[in-house]
């Protein structure tokens, strides 16, 4: 008969429970940070999507020779592009993202007469029909904010003279 080995290697139940407790504690610390990172990613994705919609609307206007207007509804978090329909933060999965600015005007564009308007019109030459001469550098702005923490913000800028669209992380200064 074989003699029994008294020192068998392996883990005891207590050792396993300690390791599981440490893993659980580390997960509890990491999850809130991960959720904040995910929300910041949603904000950037929403900003990129609206920026791309504006770029495509400008390109469509140039290629067809017809003006293209994008209308925003800040209260409902939606935008409408003729021929494409209406997009919204909720339908795109960007929960907790909204049009918002501390001045109360998250869509800062003006009509050719100078009145505030929540729409952007690209002319066939790619420039804006909107008259932004009263704004700094003749640049219209769209502000997006993370409503869950109200800290992360993104600005989309559109130049009146070139129609060029750019995404700025955070608030752009006037």
N, C-alpha and C positions, 0 to 999 in steps of 0.2 A: 504494500500500500504506500501511496505517496504521502509524504508529510504535508500538512497544511501550512500555507504561507500566511504568517500573521500580519505582515505589513502589505496590505493590498493598496495599490494606488487608485486615485479617483477623487471625486468631489463629494463632500458631505452636503446634506440638505441645507444646513446653515450657511455654508459658503455660497451655495447657489442662490439662496435668498438674499444675501448681502449684495451679490453682483446684480441681481435683478432690481434691488432697491436703488443702487447707484445708477443703473441705466434709466430707471423711471424718473429719478431726480434730474438727470441730464436732459431727458426728453421734456420734462415740465419747464425747464429753463429755456430750451430751444424753440418750442412751439410758438410762443408769442412773437419772437423775433422773426420766425419764418412767416407768420401771418402778416406782419407789417411789411415784410419784403414782397410777399405776394400782392398786397394792395398797392404798393408802389409800382410794381410791374403792371398792374391793371391800369393805373393812371397813365403810365408811359405808353402803353398799348393804345389806350383811347386817344391820346394826343397824336400818336403816329397815324392812327386810322383817319382822324379828321384832317390831318395834314395831307395825307395821301388823297383823300376825297377832294380837297381843294386843288391839289396839283393836277388831278385827273380832270376836274371841271375846267381849269385853265387850259389844259391841253385840248380838251373837247371844243372849247370856244375857238381856239386858234385853228384847229383842223377843220371845223365846219364853217367857220366864218360867221357864227351866230353868237350872240351874248349868252352867257350861262350864269344863272343866279342860284346861289345856295342860301336857303332861309333857315335860320336857327330859332328854336323855341326854348329859351333858357329855363323857363318854369317847368317844362316837361322833360328836359334833357334830350331833345330830338333835333334833327336837322333834315331838311327836305331838298332833294336834288331832282329837278324835272327829268322825267324819263327813267330815273333810277329808284324813286320812291323815298320813303322816310327811314332814317336810321335812328336808333336810340341807344343810350348807354345800357338800359335794362335788357333790350333784345340782344345786344352784343355780349352780354355777360360781364359788363363793367359795373358791377354793383358798388355803390358808395362813391361813384364819380359823378360830378355835376359841373355845369357851367356856373362859375361864381367869381366875384371880385369884390374886394372891400369897398369899392366906390359904388357898388350896387348895379354896375353895368358890365356884365361879363362879356358881351359882344360889342366891341367898340368900333363901330363903322358908322359912316354918315352917308346920306343921299347926296346927289349932286347939288342940291339946294342947301346942304349943311345940317339937315335934321338927323337926329339919332335913328338908326335902323338896325335891325337884327338880321341883315342879309348882306351877302357879298355878290357883286356882279362883275364877272370878267368880260371884257370887251374882246372882239375878234383879234385884236393885236396883242392880247395877253395882259394888258394893263387893267386896272380897276376902273369901273364906272363910278364907284363911290368917290366922293370928294373928301379926302382926308387931310387937306391942307391945314386945317386947324389943329390936327394932332401932331405930336412930336415926330419929326422926320417923315411925315406923311405915311405912317405905318399904322394899319388897323390891327387890333389885337383881340384874341379870343382867350379867355382865361378858364382853365380847368382846375378843379381842386378835389382832393380826397376828403369827402365829407365825414369819413370815419375818424380821422385824426386831425383834420383841418390844418395840417402842417405842410404836407407835400402839395406843391402847386406846379402847374405847367402853363406856359404861354405860347400861343401860336400867333406868329406875326405875318402880315401880308402887306407888301409894299404897294402903294398906289401906282407908282410910276413903272415898275417892272412886273408887278403881279407875282413876284417870287414869294414863296411861302417858306417859313422856317420855324422849327420847333425849338423853344428855349426852355431848358429845365429850370424851374423856379419862376419867380416874378421878374419880368424885364423892367428895368427902370425907365421912366419917361425921358 
